[in-house]
């Protein structure tokens, strides 16, 4: 499966696409190959207006396009996400690719807007007829199981390694239409491997499964 990620640092940090690919490589499920476009702070609009996402999309035989921008909780940001998700999703389908939105989360200091972020991505997925990879919902499901889980990184916005693993579970399971339960907790990476303790991995897999069921 060939996947194009159009994203920003929330995807770039910890090399999320490589973790997604590693889940496939370490399992008996389909492999994932990818290309990542992720300038810091970019939105879907940026990728489609000042970036080269349309040209990259047109130049390959992509199976899926994963779209991600910032939290997009404010009313005007929600409109922007819906508008450009619709534009990008139409482009993806025109070139034979499945469009999907990678749902993220707010900064820790804006934790109160978490529901707005989740709804923004859910509404944009519905409006654009895209799949939803509910990483943000999975984070909340994980915290319901263990409120002390460190899913945020040190800056209170970008994901920790656990947060990235959980997002990768939601994305990979969504891409291959499989359950995240039982996916590998140790995955190969370009420069070593990505490892999550067994008990934590089981909890995160359960959280990802709950979020995918509730889409």
C-alpha positions in Angstrom: 0.0 0.0 0.0 1.4 3.4 -1.0 0.4 6.3 1.2 1.0 10.0 0.9 1.1 12.0 4.2 0.4 15.7 3.9 1.0 17.0 7.4 3.2 19.0 9.7 5.4 18.5 12.7 2.7 16.5 14.6 3.3 13.8 12.0 7.1 14.4 11.5 8.1 14.2 15.1 9.0 10.6 16.1 8.6 9.7 12.4 5.0 8.6 12.6 4.8 7.3 9.0 7.8 5.0 9.7 6.0 3.7 12.8 2.9 3.0 10.6 5.1 1.2 8.1 6.8 -0.7 10.8 3.5 -2.0 12.1 2.9 -3.6 8.7 6.5 -4.9 8.4 6.4 -6.6 11.8 2.9 -8.2 11.2 1.3 -10.5 8.7 -0.9 -7.6 7.5 -0.2 -5.4 4.4 3.0 -3.5 4.1 2.9 0.3 3.9 5.2 2.4 1.8 5.0 6.2 2.1 6.1 9.7 1.3 5.8 12.4 3.9 5.3 16.1 3.1 5.5 17.9 6.5 6.8 21.5 6.7 6.4 22.8 10.3 3.0 24.4 11.0 1.5 23.8 7.6 -2.2 23.3 7.0 -4.0 21.4 4.2 -4.5 24.8 2.5 -0.7 25.4 2.6 0.0 22.0 1.0 -2.5 22.7 -1.8 -1.6 26.4 -2.4 2.1 26.9 -1.7 3.3 23.3 -1.5 3.6 20.6 -4.1 1.1 18.1 -2.8 -1.1 18.3 -5.9 1.9 17.6 -8.1 3.1 14.8 -5.9 -0.4 13.3 -5.8 -0.7 13.5 -9.6 2.8 11.9 -10.2 2.2 8.7 -8.3 -0.1 5.7 -8.0 -1.2 6.4 -4.4 -3.6 4.1 -2.5 -4.4 6.6 0.2 -3.7 10.2 1.1 -3.6 11.1 4.9 -4.4 14.8 5.6 -3.4 16.5 8.8 -3.2 20.1 10.1 -3.3 21.7 13.5 -6.1 21.3 16.1 -8.5 23.5 14.1 -10.8 24.1 17.1 -11.8 27.8 16.5 -14.8 28.4 14.3 -12.8 29.9 11.4 -10.3 27.0 11.7 -13.1 24.5 11.5 -14.4 26.1 8.3 -10.8 26.1 6.9 -10.3 22.4 7.7 -13.6 21.4 6.1 -13.0 23.6 3.0 -9.6 22.3 2.3 -10.3 18.7 3.3 -13.0 18.7 0.6 -10.7 20.1 -2.0 -7.9 17.7 -1.1 -10.2 14.7 -0.9 -11.6 15.4 -4.3 -8.1 15.6 -5.7 -7.2 12.3 -4.0 -10.3 10.5 -5.5 -9.6 12.0 -8.9 -6.2 10.2 -8.8 -7.6 6.9 -7.5 -6.6 7.4 -3.8 -8.6 7.0 -0.6 -8.7 10.3 1.3 -8.4 10.2 5.1 -8.1 12.7 7.9 -5.6 12.1 10.8 -7.5 13.6 13.8 -5.1 15.2 16.2 -5.5 17.0 19.6 -5.1 20.4 21.2 -2.1 21.8 23.2 -2.2 20.7 26.8 -2.8 24.3 28.0 -6.0 24.3 25.8 -7.2 20.9 27.0 -10.7 22.3 27.4 -11.2 22.5 23.6 -10.4 18.8 23.1 -14.1 18.1 22.2 -14.0 20.9 19.6 -10.9 19.5 18.0 -12.4 16.0 17.7 -15.7 17.3 16.4 -13.9 19.6 13.9 -12.0 16.6 12.3 -15.1 14.4 12.4 -17.2 17.0 10.7 -14.5 17.6 8.1 -14.2 13.9 7.4 -18.0 13.7 6.9 -18.1 16.8 4.7 -15.2 15.6 2.5 -16.4 12.0 2.4 -13.0 11.0 3.9 -12.1 8.2 6.3 -11.3 9.3 9.8 -8.2 8.0 11.6 -9.2 9.0 15.2 -5.9 9.4 17.0 -7.3 12.2 19.2 -10.3 10.0 20.2 -7.8 7.2 20.9 -5.8 9.5 23.2 -8.9 10.2 25.3 -9.8 6.6 25.3 -6.3 5.8 26.6 -6.6 8.4 29.4 -9.9 6.9 30.5 -8.0 3.7 31.1 -5.0 5.4 32.7 -5.1 9.2 33.3 -1.4 9.2 34.1 -0.3 8.2 30.6 2.3 10.5 29.1 0.9 11.0 25.6 2.1 14.6 25.3 5.8 15.3 24.7 7.8 17.7 26.8 6.4 20.8 25.0 2.8 19.9 25.8 1.7 19.7 22.2 3.7 17.3 20.1 3.3 13.6 21.0 5.6 11.5 23.2 6.7 8.2 21.8 3.7 6.6 23.4 1.4 9.2 21.8 3.0 8.5 18.4 2.6 4.8 18.8 -1.1 5.2 19.7 -1.7 7.5 16.7 0.1 5.0 14.5 -2.2 2.2 15.7 -5.3 4.2 14.7 -3.8 5.1 11.3 -2.4 1.7 10.4 -5.6 -0.2 11.5 -7.7 2.3 9.5 -5.5 2.0 6.4 -5.6 -1.8 6.3 -9.1 -2.1 7.8 -8.0 -4.4 10.6 -8.2 -4.4 14.4 -5.3 -2.8 16.3 -5.6 -5.5 19.0 -2.5 -7.7 18.7 -0.5 -5.4 16.5 3.3 -5.5 17.2 4.6 -3.5 20.1 8.2 -3.6 18.6 8.5 -2.3 15.1 11.4 -1.8 12.8 12.5 1.7 12.0 15.0 3.2 9.5 17.5 3.8 12.4 16.7 1.0 14.9 13.4 0.0 16.3 10.4 1.5 18.1 9.4 -0.4 21.3 6.5 0.0 23.7 6.2 -2.1 27.0 3.8 -5.0 26.7 1.3 -3.8 29.2 1.2 -0.2 27.8 0.9 -1.6 24.2 -2.2 -3.7 25.2 -3.8 -0.6 26.8 -3.1 1.6 23.8 -4.3 -1.1 21.3 -7.6 -1.3 23.3 -7.9 2.5 23.2 -7.3 2.6 19.4 -9.9 -0.1 18.9 -12.5 1.8 20.9 -11.8 5.0 19.0 -12.1 3.2 15.6 -15.4 1.5 16.7 -16.8 4.9 17.7 -16.0 6.8 14.5 
